[in-house]
Amino acid sequence: MAKRGVIAVVGATGAQGGGLVQAILADPTHSYSVRALTRHTASDKAKALADLGATVVHADLDDVASLTSAFRGAHGAYGVTNFWEHFSPERELAQAKNLAMAARAAELEHFVWSTLENTRQWIPVDDPRMPTLHDKYKVPHFDAKGEADRYFSDLRVPTTFLLTSFYWDNFIHFGMGPKPDTEGALGITLPMADMRLPGIAAEDIGKCAYGVFRRGLSSVGKRIGIAGEHLTGREMAAAFTRVLGRQVRYNAVPAAAYRQFGFPGADDLGNMFQFKCEFNDYFCGARDVAEARKLNPALQSFEQWLESNKNRIPLT
């Protein structure tokens, strides 16, 4: 494949964007070069990307002019927002709108938008099955991304909508890893009953996104859902047991109990898991492991990811 220009990557020092940057730089065909966008160009992570061959450029999701400047001249861009940085769905919506406006102004040929469902299409705000959060959301970190899809469509940005899955990295960074009970026995606790949870290594999201870019403009206008595996809580616990060499149990709890755990975002995540349970056939069906493997032949299984990351998972 001939060199086809630049891909600008939002959140290049983060999980998804970082995976995409690494995939572009590791491609032996050098089909694209990468422009790594970050607010903190002097950070150690940004310097490391520059050392690997990325062009590091300042851009801020809250500043449409900086995004437009960073996108200009690129073939395509990858856009992702981080609700967990600020816990504001309104800010996430505004940032997504900035991405769409900048992509339109820069006349990008291909934009890949990392998105999720607007769960209010399944569970309206006045539906009493789960509490309404922030006055008008059911799962804020889903709903804002799903609602933002319209910005890209309305502005006619040539967009591929990439539906992501539960990060297995949450077992490292989000406090979801195995925890000891009062007797020291390890367990993972999720409100998923016996339903399957589509999951993926965060870096594989970026690698799948690169597969979308390499596939070309045939993916524009499409929704592509990805996952590494669809696993039950018991299957994940069994994988932990095999890899860690210690018994790990699966503790299934009701979503209502999970919402009361008290950590920041527990109510949002409790609603999220409830949505995934109540609409499990749809949610799993929208995230195709085989399609993800076509985009990223090196797609990891959960057990492969665990083997590579077992020493990073806190067990206290």
Stockholm file with secondary structure:
# STOCKHOLM 1.0

chainA/1-316         MAKRGVIAVVGATGAQGGGLVQAILADPTHSYSVRALTRHTASDKAKALADLGATVVHADLDDVASLTSAFRGAHGAYGVTNFWEHFSPERELAQAKNLAMAARAAELEHFVWSTLENTRQWIPVDDPRMPTLHDKYKVPHFDAKGEADRYFSDLRVPTTFLLTSFYWDNFIHFGMGPKPDTEGALGITLPMADMRLPGIAAEDIGKCAYGVFRRGLSSVGKRIGIAGEHLTGREMAAAFTRVLGRQVRYNAVPAAAYRQFGFPGADDLGNMFQFKCEFNDYFCGARDVAEARKLNPALQSFEQWLESNKNRIPLT
#=GR chainA/1-316 SS CCCCCEEEETTTTSHHHHHHHHHHHHCTTCCCEEEEEESCTTSHHHHHHHHHTCEEEECCTTCHHHHHHHHTTCSEEEECCCGGGTCCHHHHHHHHHHHHHHHHHTTCSEEEEEECCCGGGTSCTTCTTSCCBTTTBSSHHHHHHHHHHHHHHHTTCCEEEEECCEETTHHHHSSCSCEECTTSCEEEEESCTTCCEEEECHHHHHHHHHHHHHHCGGGTTCEEECCSEEECHHHHHHHHHHHHSSCEEEEECCHHHHHTSCSTTHHHHHHHHHHHHHTHHHHHHTSCHHHHHHHCTTCCCHHHHHHHHGGGSCCC
#=GC SS_cons         CCCCCEEEETTTTSHHHHHHHHHHHHCTTCCCEEEEEESCTTSHHHHHHHHHTCEEEECCTTCHHHHHHHHTTCSEEEECCCGGGTCCHHHHHHHHHHHHHHHHHTTCSEEEEEECCCGGGTSCTTCTTSCCBTTTBSSHHHHHHHHHHHHHHHTTCCEEEEECCEETTHHHHSSCSCEECTTSCEEEEESCTTCCEEEECHHHHHHHHHHHHHHCGGGTTCEEECCSEEECHHHHHHHHHHHHSSCEEEEECCHHHHHTSCSTTHHHHHHHHHHHHHTHHHHHHTSCHHHHHHHCTTCCCHHHHHHHHGGGSCCC
//
